[in-house]
Amino acid sequence: MRRLSVVLAVLLLAAPACDRAGESGPDPTPSSPAFTLPSLFGRGTATIEVPDDIVTLEVEIARTDEAHQRGLQGRTSLPSDSGMVFLFPDEQPRRFWMKDTLIPLSIAYFRADGTIVSIRDMDPCTAEPCPLYDSGAPAQGALEVNQGFFEAHGVRLNDVITITEA
């Protein structure tokens, strides 16, 4: 009975943290304890071919509607060499917003072949109405990074992004 009480107490104490991480808080990081909820996001690498260089980022990969909607909401920081990739099943005009996203981001929209068709800077928005950031052309994916990253690394329209899943 005593062992059962200890297990229940541990579960009750852990439950609120698990609910927050699984529903509205930041996504677990690779260094999180093994007992955290499964991530909404896959992991991988984004490689961007720019003239005379290759830029590499560690990325979280959002493929589902739930992951697309969550994105980077609620996070207070993003490592400088990291980002989030949003992949979609088809190529069409895309629009993103920054509702409840706390850090300024830049977004590169890209076609199915990885070619960047649009780069936009996006500012945090905590109250509606939040502006929409249009791709301006059909896109099958988007890569979000810290604002200014693309400019600092010479990433431009027509450069090519390759996503490799871990």
N, C-alpha and C positions, 0 to 999 in steps of 0.2 A: 504494500500500500504506500509506503514511504517513497519508493522509487517512482510509482505512478504520480504521486503528488509533485515530485521534483520535475518530472517530464512535463506535466501540465503547466507548472509554474513557468518553466522555460518557454514553452509554446505560447503562453499568454503574454509573456513579456516581449517575445519576438514578433507576435502577430501585427501590432501597429506598424512597426518598421517595414515588415514585408508588404503590407497593404500599400504603404506610401511608395515604396520602390516599385511595386508592380503596377500602380495605377497613375500616380501623378508626380512622382519624384524623378530624380535623375536615374538613368539607366545604370545598372551595375557595371562597374569597370572590371577589367581583367584581374585587378588585384583584390577584388572583393572576396570575402570568404566563400567557400564552396557551397554553403547552405543558402545562398540567396536565390531568389526566383529566377527562372530562365529568362534570358534577355529577349526582348522583342527584335533585336538587331543581330544580324550576322556580322562577321568581322572579315577584314581583308585589307587590301592595299590598292590605292589609286596611284597610277603612274601617269604623269602628263609630259608628253613630248613637246618641248619648247625648242626654239632654235639654239643649237649648240649645248643643250643640257637636257636632263631628265629630272623632273621634280617628283618625289615620292612621298606619299602620306599614308599613315595608318588610318583606316576608316571603319566606321560602323555602317552596315548596309541595311537600309529599310526597303523591304519588298512588299509588305502587307499594308492594307488600308490603315490598320491600327498603328503600325510603325510609321507610316507616312504622316498620320495626324499628330503623333507624339513628337517626332523629330527631336529637336534640341530644346524643346520647351522645358523651362524650369532650371536649366543648368546655369551655373554662375561663371563657368569658364570652359575653355576648350584648349587642350594643349596645342602649341604652335605648329606641330607637325601632324595634326590630326584633322579629321573632318567627318562628315556624314554624307553617304551616297544614297540617293533615292532612285530606285529602279522601277520602271513601269512596264506593263506587258505590251504597250504599243507606243507609237510615235505620234504625238499630237501637241498642239500648243498647251503649255503648262502655266499655272499661276501659283505662287507661294505667298504666304503671309507670315508675319512674325508674332502672332498672338501668343502671349505669355512666354516669349523667347527673350531672355534677359541680356544676351550678348550681341553686339553688332557682328553681322556676318556678310560675307560675299558669297554669291551663288553663281555657278557656271552651269548653264543648261547645255546638254549635249545630245546629239543624234544617236541612233542605234550603232553607228560605226565609230562612235566616240568623239566625233568632231564637235568642238565647242561652237554653239550658235549664238550664245548671249552670255554676258557677264554683268551682274548687277550687284550693287551694294545695298544691304538691307539693314534697317535700324530696328532696335527693340521696340516692342509695342505691348503694353500691359492693359490697355483699355480700348475697346472698340469705338469707332471703326478703325481697323488697321489697314494700311495700304496693301494693295496686291502688287506683286512683282512678277510681271509677265515675261514669258520666255521670248516673245516676239517672233518665234518660228517654231515649227514642230520639234519636239524633243522627246527622247525616251528616258532620259535620266537627268539628274541634277546633283551637283557636288557643292555642299556648303562647307565653308572654312571661315576662320577668323577674318573679319573685314580687313582688307588691304593685302591679304596673302597673295592673291593672284598678281596684283600689281608689283609687289616686292619680288616675286619670282619670275616676272616677265611672261606670265601666262596671258595669251591673247585669243581673240576669235580665230577659229580654224585650227588651233592646236588640238591635239588628240589625247583624250583620256582613256586609259585602259584600267578596268576594274578586275582584280584577281581576288577571289574569295579564299579565305584561310581554310 
